[in-house]
Amino acid sequence: MATGSPRTKVAVVGAGAAGMSCASTLAQKGDQFEVHLFDSASQTGGQATSIALDARYGATWLNDGVQGGSPIFRHTFNFFRRYGYEPQPVKLQVSFGKGTDSFFTNIFPSPLVDKFSGEIQKLGRVLKWIKLLMPLLGILPVKVILRLFRFSHDFGNRMVLPLIALFLGTGNQTPNVSSVLLERLFDDPQMKLWDYDPDTLLPNQPAMYTFPNLGDFYRDWTSYLDSKGVKVRLQTGLEILKRDSKKGVDLRIWDDSTHSSERRWEGIVHDEHFDELVLCVPADEAKKMLGKHATWREKYVLGGVNFYDDVTITHSDANYFNSIFETRYKAELCGKASSETRSEQIAFAKQTPRCRKDGWEGFAPMYYTHSFKQDPQKIEMGFDCTNYQHQFRQALGEDSLSFEQDRHVYQTIFLNKEDSDLWTWESIDKDKIIGEKWWHQFGHNWQHYTRVVPGMMFINGRNRTLYAGSWTMVVSVCLYCVFQPLTGTEYA
Ligand SMILES: Cc1cc2nc3c(=O)[nH]c(=O)nc-3n(C[C@H](O)[C@H](O)[C@H](O)COP(=O)(O)OP(=O)(O)OC[C@H]3O[C@@H](n4cnc5c(N)ncnc54)[C@H](O)[C@@H]3O)c2cc1C
């Protein structure tokens, strides 16, 4: 933009991770951009939320949406540090399945790992093939790859699918996930969460990070944006009135609004003109906002993103959690001590877990999944947040034993409302429920990579409208796409 010209007035809609990063980057060029950040919610952060906890759980707060990430989350960590927050390392421990025929972990070998030893090694070879024949094999859904390379159903359902589901948050859509993600999960230096282990599939205790109190972090980040002149407009309703590639975008805005069930906003209403619109809301929400103004391309691309409604129950019902997942070391869950490494792993797992600054010495998993017997491709996910989030370890102090199990804070995630006949949420003791929240999540199915991701280039930047949001696949990539054309600089 030429110096001396009036500032470009930008409406950024959605104040989750994507919208906040977008507003933040534009705010660095305050002489060029007048930024208005809108959200229908009363706080920023989107799916990154925190709740207060009763003191009896040991910690006073919990991140009950987004909880952590892998060392590849460099941009996120930079944003934390900018506002004085530090992600905390934790050595990752997982527990998949229930009972000797389906349990496996990354902490010690199990009978399942021994049973599928040949297929684990074969998977390593198949990952190389996927990489080699990327465009061709990469878009195929994981379920097709598993069939194509003649993996057994049990190996797919008990080992591969739970692993992808948990780490990509793809839930019950995992069989339809494009296999490029499986390859990236293990192999891409920019994205990988794991090193592939030919013996046990997963590496032993890889580094992860848990996030600071995200409610506090987003509050401070919002204050900073405010101080940089960004107009943060929360609890606001929006309707798109007009878009013109030359003149810009007209919005109808309801300030301090409430939202009725028929999508009608109530509050102080007025119309406002913007030069650019950046939609950092879920794709289906963006499509609804565009309404009759959506082009056929936008309808096609945005309509290709599939969303699912999941519910998280945060609770302290140890009996329920123990009945669904394997939470403790048991001799019968142990595979053969056939090498020195395996013997060391078993000795480590046998100990009563002791608190360390960066995790637990002994078997104390934080991530859990189990498949439903009636439908083995569908899973229930869980977190032992006390084992996972650092504030509990800080409260305990190094070398301490953990809180008693009924003081642990657990989170159970029931996936996809349409599968709710499988859910066992009624079995959670109502008196032990701390909170219940619904989430609207997109699924990384293979169509996402044939329709949505390639389609983005045909809609982004048209009619003065840009798109961001995690559904554009990888937040950092999509934010780059948004900021680069607007600011002419790289997202850093
Ligand atoms: C339960 C759960 C746990 C997760 N855990 C992790 C984790 O541990 N690590 C991780 O990396 N990722 C995790 N994720 C994924 C992560 O939450 C998302 O990738 C990321 O937060 C999405 O950011 P976003 O800005 O794209 O969307 P969102 O965070 O969904 O933000 C969208 C914003 O748009 C607003 N909005 C919607 N409609 C409108 C409208 N019409 N007008 C105005 N505003 C609107 C919403 O209020 C919201 O604030 C988790 C997701 C869920 C649901």
PDBQT file of the ligand as one rigid body, heavy atoms in Angstrom, charges set to zero:
ROOT
HETATM    1  C1  LIG A 501     -12.164 -30.139  22.736  1.00  0.00    +0.000 C 
HETATM    2  C2  LIG A 501     -11.033 -29.710  21.854  1.00  0.00    +0.000 A 
HETATM    3  C3  LIG A 501      -9.725 -29.904  22.261  1.00  0.00    +0.000 A 
HETATM    4  C4  LIG A 501      -8.679 -29.506  21.441  1.00  0.00    +0.000 A 
HETATM    5  N1  LIG A 501      -7.411 -29.688  21.913  1.00  0.00    +0.000 NA
HETATM    6  C5  LIG A 501      -6.370 -29.256  21.188  1.00  0.00    +0.000 A 
HETATM    7  C6  LIG A 501      -5.054 -29.358  21.715  1.00  0.00    +0.000 A 
HETATM    8  O1  LIG A 501      -4.830 -29.830  22.826  1.00  0.00    +0.000 OA
HETATM    9  N2  LIG A 501      -4.039 -28.903  20.928  1.00  0.00    +0.000 N 
HETATM   10  C7  LIG A 501      -4.277 -28.354  19.699  1.00  0.00    +0.000 A 
HETATM   11  O2  LIG A 501      -3.319 -27.956  19.056  1.00  0.00    +0.000 OA
HETATM   12  N3  LIG A 501      -5.516 -28.240  19.185  1.00  0.00    +0.000 NA
HETATM   13  C8  LIG A 501      -6.564 -28.674  19.905  1.00  0.00    +0.000 A 
HETATM   14  N4  LIG A 501      -7.841 -28.552  19.399  1.00  0.00    +0.000 N 
HETATM   15  C9  LIG A 501      -8.016 -27.943  18.064  1.00  0.00    +0.000 C 
HETATM   16  C10 LIG A 501      -7.974 -26.410  18.215  1.00  0.00    +0.000 C 
HETATM   17  O3  LIG A 501      -8.960 -26.037  19.136  1.00  0.00    +0.000 OA
HETATM   18  C11 LIG A 501      -8.253 -25.688  16.926  1.00  0.00    +0.000 C 
HETATM   19  O4  LIG A 501      -7.394 -26.121  15.928  1.00  0.00    +0.000 OA
HETATM   20  C12 LIG A 501      -8.074 -24.172  17.060  1.00  0.00    +0.000 C 
HETATM   21  O5  LIG A 501      -8.328 -23.722  18.360  1.00  0.00    +0.000 OA
HETATM   22  C13 LIG A 501      -9.049 -23.545  16.128  1.00  0.00    +0.000 C 
HETATM   23  O6  LIG A 501      -8.840 -22.165  16.114  1.00  0.00    +0.000 OA
HETATM   24  P1  LIG A 501      -9.716 -21.267  15.152  1.00  0.00    +0.000 P 
HETATM   25  O7  LIG A 501      -9.382 -19.867  15.451  1.00  0.00    +0.000 OA
HETATM   26  O8  LIG A 501      -9.605 -21.758  13.764  1.00  0.00    +0.000 OA
HETATM   27  O9  LIG A 501     -11.245 -21.601  15.562  1.00  0.00    +0.000 OA
HETATM   28  P2  LIG A 501     -12.032 -21.391  16.924  1.00  0.00    +0.000 P 
HETATM   29  O10 LIG A 501     -11.146 -21.523  18.093  1.00  0.00    +0.000 OA
HETATM   30  O11 LIG A 501     -13.225 -22.281  16.819  1.00  0.00    +0.000 OA
HETATM   31  O12 LIG A 501     -12.494 -19.868  16.830  1.00  0.00    +0.000 OA
HETATM   32  C14 LIG A 501     -13.556 -19.449  16.029  1.00  0.00    +0.000 C 
HETATM   33  C15 LIG A 501     -14.151 -18.227  16.673  1.00  0.00    +0.000 C 
HETATM   34  O13 LIG A 501     -15.172 -17.738  15.810  1.00  0.00    +0.000 OA
HETATM   35  C16 LIG A 501     -16.255 -17.305  16.598  1.00  0.00    +0.000 C 
HETATM   36  N5  LIG A 501     -17.459 -17.310  15.774  1.00  0.00    +0.000 N 
HETATM   37  C17 LIG A 501     -18.111 -18.371  15.269  1.00  0.00    +0.000 A 
HETATM   38  N6  LIG A 501     -19.165 -17.953  14.552  1.00  0.00    +0.000 NA
HETATM   39  C18 LIG A 501     -19.172 -16.601  14.588  1.00  0.00    +0.000 A 
HETATM   40  C19 LIG A 501     -20.000 -15.587  14.039  1.00  0.00    +0.000 A 
HETATM   41  N7  LIG A 501     -21.060 -15.889  13.276  1.00  0.00    +0.000 N 
HETATM   42  N8  LIG A 501     -19.711 -14.299  14.292  1.00  0.00    +0.000 NA
HETATM   43  C20 LIG A 501     -18.649 -13.970  15.046  1.00  0.00    +0.000 A 
HETATM   44  N9  LIG A 501     -17.829 -14.881  15.608  1.00  0.00    +0.000 NA
HETATM   45  C21 LIG A 501     -18.081 -16.182  15.370  1.00  0.00    +0.000 A 
HETATM   46  C22 LIG A 501     -16.300 -18.301  17.751  1.00  0.00    +0.000 C 
HETATM   47  O14 LIG A 501     -16.983 -17.756  18.874  1.00  0.00    +0.000 OA
HETATM   48  C23 LIG A 501     -14.813 -18.519  18.024  1.00  0.00    +0.000 C 
HETATM   49  O15 LIG A 501     -14.320 -17.628  18.995  1.00  0.00    +0.000 OA
HETATM   50  C24 LIG A 501      -8.922 -28.939  20.189  1.00  0.00    +0.000 A 
HETATM   51  C25 LIG A 501     -10.244 -28.739  19.764  1.00  0.00    +0.000 A 
HETATM   52  C26 LIG A 501     -11.283 -29.103  20.589  1.00  0.00    +0.000 A 
HETATM   53  C27 LIG A 501     -12.699 -28.860  20.143  1.00  0.00    +0.000 C 
ENDROOT
TORSDOF 0
